[in-house]
Every structure is written in C-alpha cells, then in structure tokens.
Amino acid sequence: MQHFPLDEEQVRSLMRAHHISPTQQRVDIASVLFARPQHLSAEQVLSLVNDGAASVSKATVYNTLGLFARKGLIREVIVDPTKVFYDPTIIPHHHFYNVDSGTLMDIPADVMDLGQLPPLPPNTVAAGVDVIIRVRSAEAAGEK
C-alpha cells in the first residue's frame, strides 16, 4: 500500500529504487505526483511544478513522465487518444472516467470480478489488466 504524501527524501529513494537518477527537475516533478493520490495530465504537472520556485520546460515534463512510466514509478492511463493521465498509485486498480468533467477516479481491483482472461497469444504472459469505465451524468445522458 502506498502512503501519501512523500517527502523529498522518500521521492529520491523511490526514484533510486526504480533506477532513475534523481536530478532536481525529476525530483520536483515526482514531488508533485506523489503529493497525494491523484491523476494528473502532463499540462497539470507542468503548471504545478512551475507554480513553485522551479522552472521546468514542457519537454522536460513530458520526457520525465515518459521515463517514470517506462520504469514503473507511475502508471500511464490513456482514456482516449488525446487524454493521458499519470497515476502515482501503482498497485493494481481500475478507473472510472467521467466524460463530462474529465476526471479520473480509482476503483479498487478487489471490487471487480473480471472472470477468466482469454487465452493469451503464444509466447506471451499477462503484464496486467486495466479497466476504464466511462461514465457521464445521468441527466446529460437523458436519464432521470
């Protein structure tokens, strides 16, 4: 179970554990992500990092988020081709995506019964299962 928030030394240790060199810009970005359980877009991370004393470029934020996702420090949640969230909660779980508000909410993995997976292609193993349930306001959907 992950605990939030992480202080700067905990962020540095977590980065080292994932074989990521803890440069100051990377620490600044990770500190924003690990402030609390949340789902942030790259633009939101950029804004939050640059609200403080740091000055981090857009390219650095995107490159760092990609590195963090590749190294397993965070999860990349793609809700549609134009909307990606970065999730610091890496224990298995699923999501509700509210298409009206654009927000992502966690669903604990143990509250969903997915049944049995289909047979996998030859010479492969399952790396994980991610479920995104898209929801919208019942009123907006024409239901009362």
ZITA-V867097 format. One record per backbone hydrogen bond with DSSP energy under -1.0 kcal/mol. NH is the residue of the N-H (numbers start at 0). CO is the residue of the C=O. E is the energy in kcal/mol with one decimal. If there is no record, write none. Layout:
BEGIN
nh	co	e
NH	CO	E
NH	CO	E
END
This chain:
BEGIN
nh	co	e
5	33	-1.9
10	6	-2.5
11	7	-2.4
12	8	-2.4
13	9	-2.5
14	10	-2.4
15	11	-2.5
16	12	-2.4
17	13	-1.0
18	15	-2.0
19	14	-2.4
22	20	-2.0
26	22	-2.5
27	23	-2.6
28	24	-2.2
29	25	-2.9
30	26	-2.6
31	27	-1.4
32	28	-1.9
33	29	-2.7
34	31	-1.1
39	85	-1.8
44	40	-2.3
45	41	-2.7
46	42	-2.3
47	43	-2.6
48	44	-2.9
49	45	-2.1
60	56	-2.1
61	57	-2.5
62	58	-2.8
63	59	-2.6
64	60	-2.7
65	61	-2.1
66	62	-2.2
67	63	-3.0
68	64	-2.3
69	65	-2.5
70	66	-2.2
71	68	-1.1
72	67	-2.3
74	86	-3.0
76	84	-3.0
78	82	-1.9
79	82	-1.3
82	79	-1.8
84	76	-2.9
85	39	-2.5
86	74	-2.9
93	106	-2.9
94	130	-2.5
95	104	-2.6
96	132	-2.6
97	102	-2.9
98	134	-2.7
101	97	-2.6
104	95	-2.7
106	93	-2.7
110	107	-1.6
111	108	-1.3
123	120	-1.0
132	94	-2.9
134	96	-2.7
140	136	-1.8
141	138	-1.4
142	137	-3.2
END
